[in-house]
């Protein structure tokens, strides 16, 4: 479930430092000229420079603060033989996203394809939750407080863009986003499972943590599908008011 939050923010992190020059908060961040022979290096440098500002957000670009990142509601549903559930996370808060580190960014201006690889050492999540279903044949249902810790998260992001003309200027739109997530370790706790039955709740939480890797592998495809759509929506909002040539000038 937490992968949803991770991917939603990661694409924004990748792009904010490049587009934020009009905002007074980031005066040192510069666009990357299309003619730069080391364009990818330039992009990576700007992402690194913008890192201190990510935690606070960029209101001018409708980018929220990510320390913590607050999401009012997340709804997930999956129905496979191994994992079958319906879940809602309300008032979700995620801590640690600003500690990202990019290993690689690849931007192709001819095809408008953007890809990146990055890592986040620790993520902490808290939310109200409701869930009903089963995981690896074990029933799980309840409502209460959900907490989780994710460690050594590694992420791959790929976005396809296109240019659209509005009033004589070209703007970037993205679509067909693809994200892949690998989590090194995970622990979670669902409070008040089975209407507060402490014995069943403790046994279920213990089982979920003992089998965290298998459960994460099962739920990733469903989560990634939802995240792809969210990333497209957020990134398009960022670029809606920023002409492409202001982000990547020709000279």
Secondary structure by P-SEA (a helix, b strand, c coil): caaaaaaaaaaaaaccccccccccccccbbbbbccccaaaaaaaaaaaaaccccccccccccccccccccccbbbbbbbcccccbbbbbcbbbbcccccccccccccccccccccccccccbbbbbbbbccccccccbbbbbbccccccccbbbbbbbbbbbbbbcccbbbbbbcbbbbbbbbccbbbbbccccccaaaaaaaaaaaaaaaaaaaaaaaaaaaaaaaaaaaaaaaaaaacccccccccccc
